Amino acid sequence: MKGKTRSAIPGAFKIVALLLGLAAEQVVAAPTYYQLSVDDFGSLVINGSQVASYDAYPWGEATGSVDLAPGWYSIDLSFKNRWGTSALRFSERTDPKNPWEFVPLSHLRSYDGTGALVEGLRADYYALGGALLGTIFGEGPIAHGWSDYYEGEAGKSGGAIVDQYWRANWQNFEERLTGEIFVSGALVPEPAPFALLSLGLGMIAFSRRRRPPIT
């Protein structure tokens, strides 16, 4: 009795399954957008890459984005006020159609003076000449500026450290914020998986046409 010739269809299905497995891994991080509103110098670095910077008179804004998977990344945020009024406001959004919102305290973290991990960033304040004025642990949200507005609260202006130096020196100082930021951009699939699926289905159709007769 003659044996039956093995069909190529099962093999094609295995290839399709493999392609679909690869397709499931083809995802990219959706952009997370950041904005600095400063008067008159600001620089934002996330995960070692420059995201936004501003260096001009008077008050202005700088925006940028990162394409990073959701998670914690290093952040360096530098600010200088070199004359007159001052402002530093740090905002984020995941959709360019949405309004900007201050980066919440829960999205910022750093180590305090005892080495404990706390919410908020480490803020080192300096005179423009380089002398250290003091340090604040757990600073955030980063929202303070010219109209006595500090960390989202009215009636404050730079905290006790800056208050003592600020008003006596026409608000000239530098702030260096360090720690980690939680990037909340979602993972989204790339168009590539659809191409892979089409390739697999095409292979099945080709295999059917070339299937040898059963004898």
GROMACS elastic network, one bead per residue, 0.5 to 0.9 nm:
[ bonds ]
;  ai    aj funct       b0    kb
    2   215     6  0.66535   500
    3   214     6  0.84606   500
    3   215     6  0.69974   500
    4     7     6  0.88328   500
    4   213     6  0.86354   500
    4   214     6  0.54803   500
    4   215     6  0.57370   500
    5   212     6  0.71277   500
    5   213     6  0.75335   500
    5   214     6  0.59624   500
    5   215     6  0.72472   500
    6     9     6  0.88204   500
    6   212     6  0.85465   500
    6   214     6  0.85519   500
    7    10     6  0.69115   500
    7    11     6  0.81819   500
    7   207     6  0.86129   500
    7   208     6  0.87838   500
    7   211     6  0.64147   500
    7   212     6  0.74878   500
    7   214     6  0.89675   500
    8    11     6  0.54722   500
    8    12     6  0.64213   500
    8    13     6  0.89423   500
    8   204     6  0.86867   500
    8   207     6  0.60950   500
    8   208     6  0.77967   500
    8   210     6  0.84872   500
    8   211     6  0.66429   500
    8   212     6  0.88313   500
    9    12     6  0.50675   500
    9    13     6  0.63018   500
    9    14     6  0.87669   500
    9   204     6  0.65447   500
    9   207     6  0.61769   500
    9   208     6  0.68638   500
    9   211     6  0.80026   500
   10    13     6  0.50637   500
   10    14     6  0.63326   500
   10    15     6  0.88039   500
   11    14     6  0.50827   500
   11    15     6  0.64416   500
   11    16     6  0.87870   500
   12    15     6  0.50915   500
   12    16     6  0.62964   500
   12    17     6  0.86813   500
   12   200     6  0.75229   500
   12   201     6  0.86697   500
   12   203     6  0.63746   500
   12   204     6  0.55531   500
   12   207     6  0.71311   500
   13    17     6  0.61489   500
   13    18     6  0.85930   500
   13   200     6  0.79116   500
   13   201     6  0.87505   500
   13   203     6  0.87507   500
   13   204     6  0.70454   500
   14    17     6  0.50647   500
   14    18     6  0.62637   500
   14    19     6  0.86837   500
   15    18     6  0.50325   500
   15    19     6  0.62016   500
   15    20     6  0.86268   500
   15   200     6  0.67960   500
   15   203     6  0.85045   500
   16    19     6  0.50161   500
   16    20     6  0.61289   500
   16    21     6  0.85363   500
   16   196     6  0.83495   500
   16   197     6  0.70684   500
   16   199     6  0.81344   500
   16   201     6  0.71321   500
   16   203     6  0.81531   500
   16   204     6  0.82457   500
   17    20     6  0.51118   500
   17    21     6  0.61802   500
   17    22     6  0.87196   500
   17   200     6  0.83216   500
   18    21     6  0.50216   500
   18    22     6  0.63457   500
   18    23     6  0.85830   500
   19    22     6  0.50805   500
   19    23     6  0.60817   500
   19    24     6  0.86995   500
   19   193     6  0.81546   500
   19   196     6  0.59835   500
   19   197     6  0.67956   500
   19   199     6  0.85087   500
   19   200     6  0.69088   500
   20    24     6  0.62081   500
   20    25     6  0.89039   500
   20   193     6  0.72336   500
   20   196     6  0.71413   500
   20   197     6  0.65174   500
   20   200     6  0.84687   500
   21    24     6  0.52609   500
   21    25     6  0.69911   500
   22    25     6  0.54166   500
   22    26     6  0.67560   500
   22   193     6  0.77688   500
   22   196     6  0.83952   500
   23    26     6  0.51943   500
   23    27     6  0.83266   500
   23   189     6  0.85933   500
   23   190     6  0.86670   500
   23   192     6  0.71259   500
   23   194     6  0.78630   500
   23   196     6  0.67955   500
   23   197     6  0.79527   500
   24    27     6  0.74522   500
   24   189     6  0.79819   500
   24   193     6  0.72391   500
   25   189     6  0.82519   500
   25   193     6  0.87750   500
   26   188     6  0.87134   500
   26   189     6  0.60447   500
   26   190     6  0.58927   500
   26   191     6  0.84761   500
   26   192     6  0.70326   500
   26   193     6  0.67311   500
   27   187     6  0.61578   500
   27   188     6  0.53237   500
   27   190     6  0.53578   500
   27   191     6  0.89863   500
   28    67     6  0.79280   500
   28    68     6  0.83197   500
   28    69     6  0.76754   500
   28   186     6  0.84832   500
   28   187     6  0.54688   500
   28   188     6  0.54305   500
   28   189     6  0.61749   500
   28   190     6  0.64764   500
   29    32     6  0.87165   500
   29    66     6  0.87795   500
   29    67     6  0.53202   500
   29    68     6  0.54175   500
   29    69     6  0.50563   500
   29    70     6  0.77766   500
   29   185     6  0.62601   500
   29   186     6  0.58352   500
   29   188     6  0.61196   500
   29   189     6  0.86770   500
   30    66     6  0.84303   500
   30    67     6  0.59418   500
   30    68     6  0.74519   500
   30    69     6  0.78133   500
   30    94     6  0.79524   500
   30   185     6  0.52994   500
   30   186     6  0.54481   500
   30   187     6  0.58266   500
   30   188     6  0.62880   500
   31    65     6  0.59778   500
   31    66     6  0.54646   500
   31    68     6  0.71911   500
   31    94     6  0.66406   500
   31    95     6  0.81991   500
   31   185     6  0.58981   500
   31   186     6  0.80654   500
   32    64     6  0.85489   500
   32    65     6  0.53840   500
   32    66     6  0.54917   500
   32    67     6  0.66144   500
   32    68     6  0.78389   500
   32    92     6  0.72669   500
   32    93     6  0.62504   500
   32    95     6  0.75989   500
   32   183     6  0.69563   500
   32   184     6  0.69274   500
   32   185     6  0.52086   500
   32   186     6  0.86322   500
   33    63     6  0.72290   500
   33    64     6  0.58195   500
   33    66     6  0.67027   500
   33    91     6  0.84160   500
   33    92     6  0.55192   500
   33    93     6  0.53026   500
   33    94     6  0.59015   500
   33    95     6  0.76345   500
   33    96     6  0.74665   500
   33   185     6  0.89013   500
   34    44     6  0.89619   500
   34    51     6  0.78574   500
   34    52     6  0.78247   500
   34    62     6  0.84203   500
   34    63     6  0.55959   500
   34    64     6  0.54813   500
   34    65     6  0.58484   500
   34    66     6  0.82926   500
   34    90     6  0.73578   500
   34    91     6  0.56952   500
   34    93     6  0.66655   500
   34    94     6  0.87954   500
   34   100     6  0.83827   500
   34   103     6  0.87626   500
   35    52     6  0.74059   500
   35    61     6  0.68645   500
   35    62     6  0.56993   500
   35    64     6  0.66311   500
   35    65     6  0.86981   500
   35    89     6  0.79760   500
   35    90     6  0.59073   500
   35    91     6  0.51327   500
   35    92     6  0.62031   500
   35    93     6  0.87588   500
   35   100     6  0.78231   500
   36    42     6  0.70136   500
   36    43     6  0.81035   500
   36    44     6  0.78248   500
   36    52     6  0.72261   500
   36    53     6  0.76162   500
   36    54     6  0.78582   500
   36    60     6  0.82883   500
   36    61     6  0.55152   500
   36    62     6  0.52144   500
   36    63     6  0.63133   500
   36    64     6  0.89290   500
   36    88     6  0.69612   500
   36    89     6  0.58250   500
   36    90     6  0.50416   500
   36    91     6  0.66719   500
   37    40     6  0.89596   500
   37    42     6  0.81736   500
   37    54     6  0.85638   500
   37    59     6  0.73316   500
   37    60     6  0.58718   500
   37    62     6  0.66612   500
   37    63     6  0.87656   500
   37    87     6  0.70441   500
   37    88     6  0.56528   500
   37    89     6  0.50110   500
   37    90     6  0.66221   500
   37    91     6  0.82395   500
   38    41     6  0.61579   500
   38    42     6  0.61960   500
   38    54     6  0.73274   500
   38    55     6  0.87424   500
   38    58     6  0.86389   500
   38    59     6  0.55743   500
   38    60     6  0.56712   500
   38    61     6  0.62340   500
   38    62     6  0.82691   500
   38    79     6  0.78238   500
   38    80     6  0.87281   500
   38    81     6  0.86855   500
   38    86     6  0.72906   500
   38    89     6  0.65343   500
   38    90     6  0.87854   500
   38   145     6  0.83720   500
   39    42     6  0.79778   500
   39    54     6  0.87319   500
   39    55     6  0.85004   500
   39    56     6  0.79413   500
   39    57     6  0.71141   500
   39    58     6  0.60680   500
   39    60     6  0.65085   500
   39    61     6  0.87874   500
   39    79     6  0.86280   500
   39    80     6  0.78146   500
   39    81     6  0.63300   500
   39    82     6  0.85628   500
   39    83     6  0.88439   500
   39    84     6  0.88837   500
   39    85     6  0.70569   500
   39    88     6  0.67376   500
   39   145     6  0.82150   500
   39   146     6  0.86007   500
   40    54     6  0.73183   500
   40    55     6  0.60630   500
   40    56     6  0.57814   500
   40    57     6  0.57905   500
   40    58     6  0.61006   500
   40    59     6  0.57131   500
   40    60     6  0.73182   500
   40    79     6  0.79910   500
   40    80     6  0.65232   500
   40    81     6  0.55868   500
   40    82     6  0.69646   500
   40    83     6  0.80718   500
   40    85     6  0.86524   500
   40    86     6  0.69065   500
   40    87     6  0.74520   500
   40    88     6  0.85950   500
   41    53     6  0.76085   500
   41    54     6  0.53476   500
   41    56     6  0.66729   500
   41    57     6  0.85205   500
   41    59     6  0.87577   500
   41    60     6  0.89264   500
   41    78     6  0.80032   500
   41    79     6  0.55821   500
   41    80     6  0.51002   500
   41    81     6  0.65719   500
   41    82     6  0.81649   500
   41    88     6  0.87738   500
   42    52     6  0.80173   500
   42    53     6  0.54281   500
   42    54     6  0.51073   500
   42    55     6  0.65960   500
   42    62     6  0.84337   500
   42    77     6  0.72741   500
   42    78     6  0.55743   500
   42    80     6  0.66304   500
   42    88     6  0.77538   500
   43    50     6  0.76704   500
   43    51     6  0.79695   500
   43    52     6  0.60009   500
   43    54     6  0.65065   500
   43    55     6  0.85108   500
   43    62     6  0.89800   500
   43    76     6  0.78939   500
   43    77     6  0.57053   500
   43    78     6  0.51638   500
   43    79     6  0.66937   500
   44    49     6  0.84946   500
   44    50     6  0.60784   500
   44    51     6  0.55869   500
   44    52     6  0.52227   500
   44    53     6  0.61499   500
   44    75     6  0.74196   500
   44    76     6  0.60098   500
   44    78     6  0.67074   500
   45    48     6  0.59113   500
   45    49     6  0.52780   500
   45    51     6  0.55298   500
   45    52     6  0.73156   500
   45    53     6  0.88341   500
   45    74     6  0.81263   500
   45    75     6  0.56908   500
   45    76     6  0.50943   500
   45    77     6  0.63925   500
   45    78     6  0.87646   500
   46    49     6  0.54561   500
   46    50     6  0.66051   500
   46    51     6  0.66232   500
   46    66     6  0.80238   500
   46    73     6  0.66297   500
   46    74     6  0.56956   500
   46    76     6  0.65677   500
   46    77     6  0.85798   500
   46   180     6  0.84742   500
   46   181     6  0.79601   500
   47    50     6  0.85517   500
   47    73     6  0.53901   500
   47    75     6  0.63639   500
   47    76     6  0.86967   500
   47   180     6  0.88505   500
   48    73     6  0.89518   500
   48    74     6  0.72624   500
   48    75     6  0.77341   500
   48    76     6  0.83929   500
   49    66     6  0.88971   500
   50    53     6  0.77157   500
   50    64     6  0.87323   500
   51    63     6  0.74891   500
   51    64     6  0.50985   500
   51    65     6  0.62287   500
   51    66     6  0.71196   500
   52    62     6  0.56633   500
   52    63     6  0.54521   500
   52    64     6  0.52138   500
   52    65     6  0.81575   500
   53    61     6  0.85308   500
   53    62     6  0.58570   500
   53    63     6  0.77821   500
   53    64     6  0.87309   500
   54    60     6  0.72620   500
   54    61     6  0.68235   500
   54    62     6  0.57839   500
   55    60     6  0.85942   500
   56    59     6  0.75928   500
   56    60     6  0.75177   500
   57    60     6  0.75901   500
   59    85     6  0.87800   500
   59    86     6  0.80670   500
   59    87     6  0.75080   500
   66   183     6  0.84325   500
   66   185     6  0.85904   500
   67   185     6  0.75314   500
   68    71     6  0.79844   500
   68   183     6  0.70396   500
   68   184     6  0.85001   500
   68   185     6  0.68670   500
   68   186     6  0.87378   500
   68   187     6  0.88025   500
   69   183     6  0.73118   500
   69   184     6  0.75899   500
   69   185     6  0.63213   500
   69   186     6  0.67889   500
   69   187     6  0.64742   500
   70   182     6  0.71923   500
   70   183     6  0.52612   500
   70   185     6  0.55034   500
   70   186     6  0.63411   500
   70   187     6  0.77089   500
   71   181     6  0.81854   500
   71   182     6  0.54126   500
   71   183     6  0.55017   500
   71   184     6  0.68237   500
   71   185     6  0.87382   500
   72   107     6  0.85303   500
   72   108     6  0.87992   500
   72   180     6  0.60871   500
   72   181     6  0.54949   500
   72   183     6  0.62423   500
   72   184     6  0.89165   500
   73   179     6  0.84171   500
   73   180     6  0.52138   500
   73   181     6  0.54584   500
   73   182     6  0.64297   500
   73   183     6  0.72159   500
   74   178     6  0.76847   500
   74   179     6  0.58731   500
   74   181     6  0.62932   500
   74   182     6  0.89263   500
   75   121     6  0.89303   500
   75   177     6  0.78913   500
   75   178     6  0.57033   500
   75   179     6  0.55732   500
   75   180     6  0.51537   500
   75   181     6  0.60908   500
   76   176     6  0.73483   500
   76   177     6  0.58535   500
   76   179     6  0.70324   500
   76   180     6  0.83198   500
   77   175     6  0.82413   500
   77   176     6  0.60057   500
   77   178     6  0.64371   500
   78   174     6  0.75885   500
   78   175     6  0.59281   500
   78   177     6  0.61416   500
   78   178     6  0.85926   500
   79    87     6  0.89120   500
   79    88     6  0.71390   500
   79   173     6  0.85070   500
   79   174     6  0.56592   500
   79   175     6  0.50892   500
   79   176     6  0.63695   500
   79   177     6  0.82889   500
   80    86     6  0.83579   500
   80    88     6  0.89547   500
   80   128     6  0.78050   500
   80   172     6  0.75996   500
   80   173     6  0.59700   500
   80   175     6  0.63396   500
   80   176     6  0.87075   500
   81    84     6  0.75801   500
   81    85     6  0.76068   500
   81    86     6  0.56396   500
   81    87     6  0.78417   500
   81   128     6  0.83908   500
   81   171     6  0.68211   500
   81   172     6  0.51773   500
   81   173     6  0.55248   500
   81   174     6  0.63365   500
   81   175     6  0.87493   500
   82    85     6  0.88500   500
   82    86     6  0.83855   500
   82   128     6  0.75495   500
   82   170     6  0.89109   500
   82   171     6  0.76362   500
   82   173     6  0.68170   500
   82   174     6  0.83312   500
   83    86     6  0.78517   500
   83   170     6  0.69130   500
   83   171     6  0.68318   500
   83   172     6  0.58869   500
   84   146     6  0.87007   500
   84   170     6  0.59806   500
   84   171     6  0.61976   500
   84   172     6  0.74181   500
   85   145     6  0.75607   500
   85   146     6  0.50537   500
   85   147     6  0.83230   500
   85   170     6  0.80298   500
   85   171     6  0.67519   500
   85   172     6  0.88080   500
   86   144     6  0.82878   500
   86   145     6  0.51391   500
   86   147     6  0.85881   500
   86   171     6  0.69796   500
   86   172     6  0.83447   500
   87   143     6  0.79436   500
   87   144     6  0.58171   500
   87   146     6  0.55250   500
   87   147     6  0.86142   500
   87   149     6  0.88228   500
   88   142     6  0.69431   500
   88   143     6  0.59952   500
   88   144     6  0.55868   500
   88   145     6  0.58628   500
   88   146     6  0.89435   500
   89   102     6  0.72837   500
   89   141     6  0.84155   500
   89   142     6  0.55276   500
   89   144     6  0.61446   500
   89   145     6  0.76491   500
   89   151     6  0.87446   500
   90   101     6  0.83377   500
   90   102     6  0.57918   500
   90   103     6  0.62267   500
   90   141     6  0.76306   500
   90   142     6  0.54370   500
   90   143     6  0.63367   500
   91   100     6  0.58066   500
   91   101     6  0.51130   500
   91   103     6  0.50089   500
   91   104     6  0.86088   500
   91   141     6  0.89012   500
   91   142     6  0.81828   500
   91   143     6  0.85609   500
   92    99     6  0.87787   500
   92   100     6  0.56924   500
   92   101     6  0.56437   500
   92   102     6  0.62925   500
   92   103     6  0.57007   500
   93    96     6  0.68725   500
   93    97     6  0.88177   500
   93    98     6  0.67114   500
   93    99     6  0.71725   500
   93   100     6  0.57254   500
   93   101     6  0.66689   500
   93   102     6  0.89076   500
   93   103     6  0.86218   500
   94    97     6  0.87980   500
   94    98     6  0.77290   500
   94   184     6  0.75704   500
   94   185     6  0.62537   500
   94   186     6  0.85300   500
   95    98     6  0.54763   500
   95    99     6  0.85032   500
   96    99     6  0.77147   500
   96   100     6  0.87067   500
   98   101     6  0.89210   500
  101   104     6  0.82095   500
  102   105     6  0.89300   500
  102   141     6  0.64078   500
  102   142     6  0.72031   500
  102   143     6  0.70918   500
  102   152     6  0.85041   500
  103   106     6  0.82944   500
  103   107     6  0.65821   500
  103   108     6  0.78652   500
  103   140     6  0.80624   500
  103   141     6  0.59408   500
  103   142     6  0.72412   500
  103   143     6  0.89219   500
  104   107     6  0.55004   500
  104   108     6  0.71817   500
  104   120     6  0.87584   500
  104   140     6  0.71409   500
  104   141     6  0.53875   500
  104   142     6  0.84201   500
  105   108     6  0.54121   500
  105   109     6  0.78413   500
  105   119     6  0.61698   500
  105   120     6  0.54895   500
  105   121     6  0.86598   500
  105   138     6  0.84459   500
  105   139     6  0.79154   500
  105   140     6  0.52011   500
  105   141     6  0.51295   500
  105   142     6  0.84692   500
  106   109     6  0.74603   500
  106   119     6  0.61422   500
  106   120     6  0.73006   500
  106   140     6  0.88407   500
  106   141     6  0.88034   500
  106   181     6  0.89451   500
  106   182     6  0.82436   500
  107   119     6  0.78102   500
  107   120     6  0.77454   500
  107   141     6  0.89722   500
  107   180     6  0.81969   500
  107   181     6  0.55075   500
  107   183     6  0.76865   500
  107   184     6  0.87238   500
  108   118     6  0.86300   500
  108   119     6  0.57475   500
  108   121     6  0.60200   500
  108   138     6  0.83268   500
  108   139     6  0.85869   500
  108   140     6  0.73712   500
  108   141     6  0.81793   500
  108   179     6  0.72933   500
  108   180     6  0.58206   500
  108   182     6  0.64451   500
  109   117     6  0.68664   500
  109   118     6  0.55977   500
  109   121     6  0.54406   500
  109   122     6  0.82260   500
  109   138     6  0.70752   500
  109   139     6  0.88775   500
  109   178     6  0.88112   500
  109   179     6  0.58209   500
  109   180     6  0.53249   500
  109   181     6  0.65696   500
  109   182     6  0.84290   500
  110   115     6  0.89652   500
  110   116     6  0.82095   500
  110   117     6  0.56204   500
  110   118     6  0.56274   500
  110   119     6  0.65056   500
  110   120     6  0.62106   500
  110   121     6  0.52051   500
  110   122     6  0.61074   500
  110   137     6  0.78540   500
  110   138     6  0.68790   500
  110   178     6  0.72450   500
  110   180     6  0.61874   500
  110   181     6  0.89842   500
  111   114     6  0.75915   500
  111   115     6  0.52178   500
  111   116     6  0.52264   500
  111   118     6  0.58565   500
  111   119     6  0.85116   500
  111   120     6  0.89247   500
  111   121     6  0.80183   500
  111   122     6  0.72534   500
  111   137     6  0.76150   500
  111   138     6  0.80464   500
  111   179     6  0.74582   500
  112   115     6  0.53117   500
  112   116     6  0.55099   500
  112   117     6  0.64693   500
  112   118     6  0.65420   500
  112   121     6  0.89281   500
  112   122     6  0.72590   500
  112   136     6  0.87017   500
  112   137     6  0.54734   500
  112   138     6  0.71811   500
  113   116     6  0.74361   500
  113   137     6  0.74467   500
  114   117     6  0.89204   500
  118   121     6  0.82091   500
  118   137     6  0.80651   500
  118   138     6  0.61263   500
  119   137     6  0.87757   500
  119   138     6  0.54401   500
  119   139     6  0.78313   500
  119   140     6  0.80568   500
  120   137     6  0.71932   500
  120   140     6  0.50371   500
  120   141     6  0.73039   500
  120   142     6  0.89116   500
  120   179     6  0.79668   500
  120   180     6  0.86165   500
  120   181     6  0.89421   500
  121   136     6  0.83535   500
  121   137     6  0.64136   500
  121   140     6  0.65680   500
  121   141     6  0.88916   500
  121   142     6  0.88854   500
  121   177     6  0.59722   500
  121   178     6  0.56401   500
  121   179     6  0.53427   500
  121   180     6  0.73822   500
  121   181     6  0.86918   500
  122   135     6  0.71944   500
  122   136     6  0.60662   500
  122   138     6  0.57799   500
  122   139     6  0.62860   500
  122   176     6  0.79627   500
  122   177     6  0.54567   500
  122   178     6  0.53382   500
  122   179     6  0.63693   500
  123   134     6  0.84470   500
  123   135     6  0.55572   500
  123   136     6  0.50810   500
  123   137     6  0.62946   500
  123   138     6  0.77684   500
  123   139     6  0.64609   500
  123   175     6  0.64357   500
  123   176     6  0.56063   500
  123   178     6  0.67701   500
  124   132     6  0.74349   500
  124   133     6  0.77093   500
  124   134     6  0.60732   500
  124   136     6  0.65834   500
  124   137     6  0.86616   500
  124   174     6  0.82661   500
  124   175     6  0.57197   500
  124   176     6  0.51868   500
  124   177     6  0.64901   500
  124   178     6  0.85207   500
  125   131     6  0.86551   500
  125   132     6  0.60899   500
  125   133     6  0.53272   500
  125   134     6  0.54791   500
  125   135     6  0.60804   500
  125   136     6  0.81624   500
  125   161     6  0.77092   500
  125   162     6  0.75827   500
  125   173     6  0.71507   500
  125   174     6  0.57236   500
  125   176     6  0.64856   500
  125   177     6  0.87959   500
  126   129     6  0.76817   500
  126   130     6  0.57097   500
  126   131     6  0.54275   500
  126   133     6  0.50473   500
  126   134     6  0.72491   500
  126   173     6  0.57850   500
  126   175     6  0.62806   500
  126   176     6  0.81820   500
  127   130     6  0.53529   500
  127   131     6  0.52492   500
  127   132     6  0.64975   500
  127   133     6  0.65669   500
  127   165     6  0.82898   500
  127   172     6  0.69353   500
  127   174     6  0.60296   500
  127   175     6  0.88371   500
  128   131     6  0.74307   500
  128   172     6  0.65801   500
  128   173     6  0.51724   500
  128   174     6  0.59351   500
  129   173     6  0.85947   500
  130   174     6  0.84134   500
  132   135     6  0.82817   500
  133   161     6  0.66675   500
  133   162     6  0.78052   500
  133   165     6  0.79652   500
  133   173     6  0.89821   500
  134   161     6  0.62727   500
  134   162     6  0.86395   500
  135   161     6  0.78977   500
  136   139     6  0.64222   500
  136   159     6  0.87044   500
  136   161     6  0.83312   500
  139   142     6  0.70274   500
  139   151     6  0.76899   500
  139   177     6  0.83690   500
  140   143     6  0.73795   500
  140   151     6  0.58425   500
  140   152     6  0.84705   500
  141   144     6  0.88381   500
  141   150     6  0.88928   500
  141   151     6  0.52914   500
  141   152     6  0.67636   500
  142   150     6  0.78867   500
  142   151     6  0.55119   500
  142   152     6  0.76800   500
  143   149     6  0.73513   500
  143   150     6  0.57346   500
  143   152     6  0.53394   500
  143   153     6  0.83568   500
  144   147     6  0.82705   500
  144   148     6  0.74837   500
  144   151     6  0.54039   500
  144   152     6  0.66885   500
  144   153     6  0.81075   500
  144   154     6  0.88884   500
  144   156     6  0.82445   500
  144   157     6  0.68940   500
  144   158     6  0.68012   500
  145   148     6  0.63244   500
  145   149     6  0.53827   500
  145   150     6  0.63978   500
  145   157     6  0.68018   500
  145   158     6  0.75995   500
  146   149     6  0.68145   500
  146   157     6  0.75506   500
  147   150     6  0.88271   500
  147   154     6  0.80308   500
  147   155     6  0.81496   500
  147   156     6  0.85654   500
  147   157     6  0.76363   500
  148   153     6  0.85194   500
  148   154     6  0.61104   500
  148   155     6  0.51363   500
  148   158     6  0.79186   500
  149   152     6  0.65154   500
  149   153     6  0.56342   500
  149   155     6  0.59204   500
  149   156     6  0.52052   500
  149   157     6  0.55407   500
  149   158     6  0.78755   500
  150   153     6  0.53412   500
  150   154     6  0.65273   500
  150   155     6  0.76254   500
  150   156     6  0.51797   500
  150   157     6  0.53093   500
  150   158     6  0.58146   500
  150   159     6  0.72510   500
  151   154     6  0.85004   500
  151   156     6  0.83225   500
  151   157     6  0.89265   500
  151   158     6  0.83712   500
  153   156     6  0.65934   500
  154   157     6  0.82957   500
  156   159     6  0.65595   500
  156   160     6  0.89408   500
  156   163     6  0.85988   500
  157   160     6  0.81947   500
  157   162     6  0.73656   500
  157   163     6  0.63366   500
  157   166     6  0.86758   500
  158   161     6  0.70750   500
  158   163     6  0.59769   500
  158   166     6  0.80481   500
  159   162     6  0.56471   500
  159   163     6  0.59267   500
  159   164     6  0.87542   500
  160   164     6  0.63163   500
  160   165     6  0.88738   500
  161   164     6  0.57539   500
  161   165     6  0.68577   500
  161   166     6  0.83754   500
  162   165     6  0.51701   500
  162   166     6  0.51054   500
  162   167     6  0.80964   500
  162   171     6  0.81247   500
  162   173     6  0.79394   500
  163   166     6  0.51919   500
  163   167     6  0.62790   500
  163   168     6  0.85372   500
  163   171     6  0.87590   500
  164   167     6  0.66950   500
  164   168     6  0.71064   500
  165   168     6  0.55358   500
  165   169     6  0.61953   500
  165   170     6  0.85704   500
  165   171     6  0.74044   500
  165   172     6  0.83491   500
  165   173     6  0.81937   500
  166   169     6  0.54082   500
  166   170     6  0.59661   500
  166   172     6  0.63545   500
  166   173     6  0.71416   500
  167   170     6  0.54092   500
  167   171     6  0.57090   500
  167   172     6  0.87882   500
  168   171     6  0.74620   500
  169   172     6  0.60191   500
  169   173     6  0.85489   500
  189   192     6  0.81913   500
  189   193     6  0.78085   500
  190   193     6  0.66924   500
  190   194     6  0.86242   500
  191   194     6  0.59415   500
  191   195     6  0.72373   500
  192   195     6  0.52664   500
  192   196     6  0.64419   500
  192   197     6  0.88501   500
  193   197     6  0.61783   500
  193   198     6  0.86279   500
  194   197     6  0.50552   500
  194   198     6  0.61844   500
  194   199     6  0.85970   500
  195   198     6  0.51133   500
  195   199     6  0.62308   500
  195   200     6  0.87533   500
  196   199     6  0.50696   500
  196   200     6  0.63351   500
  196   201     6  0.87867   500
  197   200     6  0.50988   500
  197   201     6  0.62451   500
  197   202     6  0.85247   500
  198   201     6  0.51909   500
  198   202     6  0.60714   500
  198   203     6  0.86346   500
  199   202     6  0.50945   500
  199   203     6  0.63108   500
  199   204     6  0.89076   500
  200   203     6  0.50916   500
  200   204     6  0.65115   500
  200   205     6  0.88755   500
  201   204     6  0.51321   500
  201   205     6  0.63764   500
  201   206     6  0.86541   500
  202   205     6  0.51415   500
  202   206     6  0.61404   500
  202   207     6  0.85718   500
  203   206     6  0.50379   500
  203   207     6  0.60780   500
  203   208     6  0.86614   500
  204   207     6  0.50451   500
  204   208     6  0.62596   500
  204   209     6  0.87842   500
  205   208     6  0.51828   500
  205   209     6  0.64596   500
  205   210     6  0.88563   500
  206   209     6  0.52660   500
  206   210     6  0.64108   500
  206   211     6  0.86711   500
  207   210     6  0.51526   500
  207   211     6  0.59263   500
  208   211     6  0.51167   500
  208   212     6  0.88608   500
  209   212     6  0.86590   500
